[in-house]
Amino acid sequence: MNARKQAGWYTGTLMFTLIMAVVLFVAQPWIPLALLATLAVFGVVAAVNHGIDSWKRHHPHDRTPVH
């Protein structure tokens, strides 16, 4: 597949995806909003987990040893 065909395929797929997302949002606005809320919750959980790991790395003496 040459670069021109590949670029056209990608652009067409992107446009189709955007149109379908708009149609879905107009038809059932709660579906994309639920997906965005799920991604937001995932991001918050990942950030909290990263913060906890970072804190543990910088404060190893605060942890009690596991016997």
C-alpha positions in Angstrom: 0.0 0.0 0.0 1.6 3.3 -1.0 1.6 6.5 1.1 -1.2 8.2 -0.9 -3.6 5.3 -0.6 -2.7 4.9 3.1 -3.3 8.6 3.8 -6.6 8.5 2.0 -7.7 5.4 4.0 -6.7 7.1 7.3 -8.5 10.3 6.5 -11.6 8.5 5.4 -11.7 6.4 8.5 -11.1 9.4 10.7 -13.9 11.3 9.1 -16.3 8.3 9.3 -15.4 7.9 13.0 -16.1 11.6 13.7 -19.4 11.6 11.9 -20.5 8.4 13.8 -19.5 10.0 17.1 -21.6 13.1 16.3 -24.6 11.0 15.3 -24.3 8.9 18.4 -24.0 11.9 20.6 -27.1 13.5 19.0 -29.1 10.2 19.2 -28.1 9.1 22.7 -26.0 11.8 24.5 -25.6 9.7 27.6 -23.5 7.1 25.9 -20.4 9.2 25.0 -20.8 11.1 28.3 -20.7 7.8 30.1 -17.6 6.9 28.2 -15.9 10.2 29.0 -16.9 9.8 32.7 -15.3 6.3 32.7 -12.1 7.7 31.2 -12.0 10.5 33.7 -12.4 8.1 36.6 -9.7 5.9 35.2 -7.4 8.9 34.9 -8.0 9.9 38.5 -7.4 6.4 39.8 -4.2 6.2 37.7 -3.0 9.6 39.0 -3.7 8.6 42.6 -1.9 5.3 42.1 1.1 7.1 40.6 1.2 9.6 43.5 1.1 6.8 46.1 3.9 4.9 44.3 5.9 8.1 44.1 5.4 8.8 47.8 6.4 5.3 48.7 9.6 5.6 46.7 10.6 8.8 48.4 9.6 7.8 52.0 10.7 4.2 52.4 11.2 4.6 56.2 7.5 5.3 56.7 6.4 1.8 55.7 6.2 -0.9 58.3 8.0 -4.1 57.2 5.9 -7.1 56.3 6.7 -10.2 58.4 
